[in-house]
């Protein structure tokens, strides 16, 4: 959750383009927590090292795609940011 301090600090210093609301912080926290739990489960369940790496990369890739979609709308779903 330390990652959430980056946008919070940017907002305190008045960086243009960083205007998060409480909902943005909650959504980011849920996504980071979900990715962390998913990685933890993958590391406990998957035994082969190569598959562990693949599972973690897939989870982080999904996190990045969802984050980017919510932020700027790279895919164009109705969930995209303004």
N, C-alpha and C positions, 0 to 999 in steps of 0.2 A: 504494500500500500504506500510505500515511500514514493513510488512513481507519481502518485497523485499530488505530491508536494510541488512538482515541476509546474503544472498549470496554475496551481494556487499561488506560487511565488511570482510567476509571470503576471498574474492578474494584479498582485500587490504593487509591482513595479510599473504597471500601466502599459505593458506590451500590447501593441495593436494586434487585433485578431484573436486575442485570448479573452473570451467573455463567457466563461462557464457559469451555469446555474447550478443549484443544488441537485437537480435531476441529472445533469451531466456528470457530476461527481459520483452520484449513486450508481448510475449506469456503468461508469468506468470501474468502480469498485466491484460491482457484481461480475463484470466481464473478467477482471483480473483474478478475482476469487475463484470463479468457475474454471478458468484456465489453470490456475494453480492446483485446484482439486483434481482436475482431469489429468494433469501431469503426474501428480502424486499417485493416483489410481493406476495409471499406465506403468509407472515405475514399479509398483508393487505386484501387478498382475503379470506383466510381460516379462518373460525370463531371458530371452535372447537379447544380447546387447544391441544388435543391428535393428531389431524390431522396436526396442525401447527408444532408440534415437529417432526412428521413423515416426513413432507415435507422438513423441514430444514435438518434433518438427511440424507434424500435421496439426496438432493442437495450437501451436504458436502461429502457424499460418492462418488457421481459422480465426484466431483472435485478431490478427492484423487485418484480415479482410473485413470482418465485422466492424472493427474500430474505424477503418477507413471509410466504410460505407456510411456509418453513422455520422462521421465527421464531414465528409465532402461529397458523398454519393457517387462512388466510382462505378457502381453497377446500375444505379438509377431506380432503386426501389422506393416505395413511398416513405420508408424510414429515414431516407437521406436527410442530412442537415441542410440548412438553408444556404 
